[in-house]
């Protein structure tokens, strides 16, 4: 198993990216190679802080970096020697089996789609964001790769999310919901109404429409939407979680009595933080590309990168893409 890591992508690169790769190399069995792609001198400097470097770590030099604010398509065309492009190239050439990047999400999507193309039966790949809930986690798909999509594509997203939930999250019979403005099948725009009809006719465990407040009740495993809606939901959720944490800290430190109470509840707060920690999932897979790509958050720490490499390893090992193609063939009646 060979994983290529964009060592220069992310707000905390290359330090946290390199640290996470080293941790993964030490913790995961079955890893034959972890390529750290990026500025050779910068990567070597970070590796020198990690003691004895595992033999599976190898540096692949790339002279350019795609910044977070660059236009993805333009950056991929103009920066042929960027760390993200070289990472994707390793898979295209057959030198690596999967990639991990915490860099410019759009550039990762564009590079993977242009250079790998898509799986059979997939019109466009989709980002599957895994979010914690009251019970088991929910997969939000698409979380931002496709601003405009038709009902057929939303069915493809549902199939890909279903396979990921079963293979990686170990959910036996994932419940699929269509994100809309009401639970009734007559609610929504024309696109979601048609998608509802198609999903109802599929073999998926489709529960029907779900609303925003249904996402976190633990009863939906895959929430399907277009990338425009999904990205807004994802970023709103992240900001609300951050705001609640800030408000809670303010209130608990307002006076000495509350500080004492906070101390007594430290264990509960720690457990809650662990339960809500998105870094345990490593990142969001780009499902539907003809290769394995895990997109981590821009602010990913070493822990997130370690887990992203683990998820990439599991995705390749369980032949995730093969199972997605089989699922799509079943939907299309070609099996």
Secondary structure, DSSP 8 states (H G I E B T S, - for coil): -EEEEETT-STTTTHHHHHHHHHHHHH-TT--EEEEEE-HHHHHHHHGGGSS--TTEEEEE--B---TTS-HHHHHHH-TTBHHHHHHHHHHTTS-SEEEE-S-HHHHHHHHHHHH-B-TT-SS-EEEEEE--SSS-EEEE-SSS-SS--HHHHHHHHHHHHHHHHHTS--TT-EEEEE-S-SSTT-S-HHHHHHHHHHHTSSSEEEEEE-GGGTTSS--SEEE--HHHHHHHHHHHHHHHHHHHHHHHHHHTSSHHHHHHHHHTHHHHHHHHHHH-GGGG--EEEETBSSEEEE--TT--HHHHHHHHHHHHHHHHTTHHHHHHHHHHHHHT--
